[in-house]
Amino acid sequence: MTTRDILISLDNSWKRDAVLLKIKNGLDSDEIVNEFLKENELQIKELTRLLRPEDINLLSQVEQLSTCEAKLINRINSLNYLNNEKNHYPINVKINNSSNRSPSNRISLFMIKWSNKFVVIALLTISAIALSKQAWA
């Protein structure tokens, strides 16, 4: 069997839809990988025997690519989470405003609303001062 034939066979065995279904059913990623390795043990052994040094380098690069893609997905997911939190924020403020009218709640709502803006403005000011000092030095 050639390297190409083995790779095609392994690719057919690793069906993304089937893997996603296993994840949805609660299987851990390590379990899924171990099951795949066990089911395709002979082909994987043959593939490792046929790999050349430049192929191993390519595998390393593909692994780095997959890591980058996983990080990208993670960041997009966290941005989506933050956007969802921002979308829900005005509703929570309205509920808090209408039910509690004490002065301490007004201060905390003010801080929640303006603290991030204040921090950003302060950081920009500090950066501008530092850059101007650097320019004059």
PEZILIN-V862679 format. One line per field, one symbol per residue. ss: DSSP state (2 for helix, 1 for strand, 0 for the rest). phi: phi as a letter, one per 20 degrees, with the letter a starting at -180 (. if undefined). A space follows every 50 residues. Layout:
ss=???
phi=???
//
This chain:
ss=00222222222220022222222200002222222222202222222222 00222222222222222222222222222222222222222222222220 0022222222222222222222222222222222220
phi=.efffffffffffeefffffffffenfffffffffffffdgffffffffe fegffffffffffffffffffffffffffffffffffeffffffffffec dffffffffffffdfffffffffffffffffffffef
//
